[in-house]
Amino acid sequence: MSGDGIRLLTPEGERVTHPEYGLDAGPEELRALYRDMALARRFDAEGVTLQRQGELGLWPSLLGQEAAQVGSVRALADGDHVFPSYREHAVALCRGLDPLVLLRLFRGVDHGAWDPDAHGFHLYTLVIGSQTLHATGYACGVAKDGSDAAVLAYFGDGATSQGDVAEAFNFAAVYDAPVVFFCQNNQWAISEPNARQTRVPLHQRAQGYGFPGVRVDGNDVLAVLAVTRAALEHVRSGRGPFLVEAFTYRMGAHTTSDDPTRYRDSAEVESWRAKDPLLRLERLLRREELADDAFFAEVTAEGEALAVRVREGVRSMPSPAPEELFDHVYAEAHGEVDRERAEFAAYQASFAEEG
Amino acid sequence: MAATPMTLLTALNTALRDVLADDPKTLVMGEDVGRLGGVFRVTEGLQKDFGEDRVMDTPLAESGIVGTAIGLALRGYRPVVEIQFDGFVFPGYDQIVTQLAKMPARSRGLIRLPIVIRIPYGGGIGAVEHHSESPEALFAHVAGLRVMSPSNPSDAYWMLRQAVQSDDPVIFFEPKRRYYDKGEVDTTASDQPPAHRARVVRPGTDLTLAAYGPMVRTCLDAAAVAAEEGRQLEVVDLRSISPVDFDTVRESVRRTGRLVVAHEAPVFFGAGAEIAAHVTEHCFYHLSAPVLRVGAYHSPYPPSRLEDEYLPGIDRVLDAVDRAFAH
């Protein structure tokens, strides 16, 4: 195993074998994986642009992590449930979430209010690591229900320092919860490198909790898919949780508010550019003549159409009505909220009376 | 079935037993709640009767307990969580404030988290550090949470049942020094007022004493003493501090013209401050005296040999009553 983890596709686009993990993927599936990654990359680029144009308040770019996200989410079955962090835009797209619904969060129209059950895709979670516990509890519920569904929890290398992630590992282990912990180790937690988060490779943490953990080349979509499938099979069989560390790289800034030139070398970024997840799959598709120029042109055009739809949709997105401040704070009537709602309405109405 | 006498602790245990029996989605979870029945025995016998799957001993980690309860609720379960002691809730405070309280609103109501977090709270039992605190204001300040505390066995039974039935997250503070107080509980009298309604537990004409949880009995005792001195104090059991039933408080104050609010929690930024501000704003011309607050001091909970000085007792309540009448 290379330092980058389990690998089935080299950066040069050559297939390699692994003694434990293999993938029997036909041309159609390979093209679909490429398409997923290319659309996610185009969507992500549009997010950055829209933020720069002042249309979004913030955008956390996924650039460089397309294979880690697409490979893992495509291993799921329909009834499975995902608990994302806040950078899982490719996962969201693949689960079928309308990108415009996702963008409402970053537009400041809502806090990310999609129906988790509609796509088996929970809300984005901004508090680092919190969602790993929700995933664990959800997985405990799945087991109580006697369902064969599985849960996939995304988090980053920085989150592994959080107590909640440690507690999630332990709760999941002692309850044999059917959850795959999927850590996208993108090397940087804003400005802090892995060395400030851990003294051991992250996948080795699992051993201390009594469940398996492996590192996979997070820029190799084939390996990520194969490893996540195996991990899901493991948790579905009642053998408890599984940790996958996808070794990848955050090519862009932490968010549009960040300036990574203050803390990392361009040489490091360039070395990872050579391991680009889309490029290596494109090389494979071309080398084995599984896709032609027309296919790539078609995907590019589809990406542009997505970008246009997203751009227009964001710009025409209405702001919420002021009274919505008071909606849904509680399921049942709450005297203080009711009183403040009435006061607010009277205050708003006072302007109308003044004309 | 007629009312039967039981302790507040038995009332809570009975309520948990009844909600577990009524709804297969209800779970009880926490540290030592299973085989041991909880350190106070509130969950006594529940695991034996409902199984480990529904009465879950958890690892010793409060954030993990609350966070996994949220996940279970997302899957359709109704967890009733026990935090072992008031002072140990804080590792779970992050999950309660950032996730439990906010997720329903941020999902625009698509997500409901019907979770009850039971916390034995308050002092007066000679305990060591972190075992006697009253942190309820820290929860009442958080939009999205309901915060309540029963003062007697009947309320303990019915308010806990209502809390479990609520689709909102409820922080349920149990007055641990009143666990062995006895009272009549009629588990068939389901026509109870909602938990967020206050109750006048002793009518009076001269001054309103508002309290909740363990201080209600203290205030009732104080009112009995005051009656011997010819003062008729009305005691209002608030029962809930988020929301506060201000209607009942205002109605009482407009009749009596005087208000003293009592709680074990420190006075500074406590529930009494909110009630005093509200009553001053809405009952200004009915007041014959400033609203006074009685509570603990702005210092960490002291060693138990000092808790009688730190906690408000009958004398401190009556001293505030005297000061209210001095105006």
Interface residues (C-beta under 8 A of the other chain):
Chain A: D110 H111 G112 A113 W114 D115 P116 H122 L123 T125 V127 S130 T132 L133 H134 A135 T136 G137 Y138 A139 C140 G141 V142 K144 D145 G163 D164 E167 A168 N170 F171 V174 D327 H328 V329 Y330 A331 E332 H334 G335 E336 V337 R339
Chain B: D53 T58 P59 A61 S63 G64 V66 G67 T68 A69 I70 G71 L72 A73 L74 R75 G76 Y77 P91 D94 Q95 T98 Q99 K102 M103 P104 A105 R106 S107 R108 G109 L110 I111 R112 A143 G144 R146 S166 D167 D168 H196 S242 P243 V244 D245 F246 D247
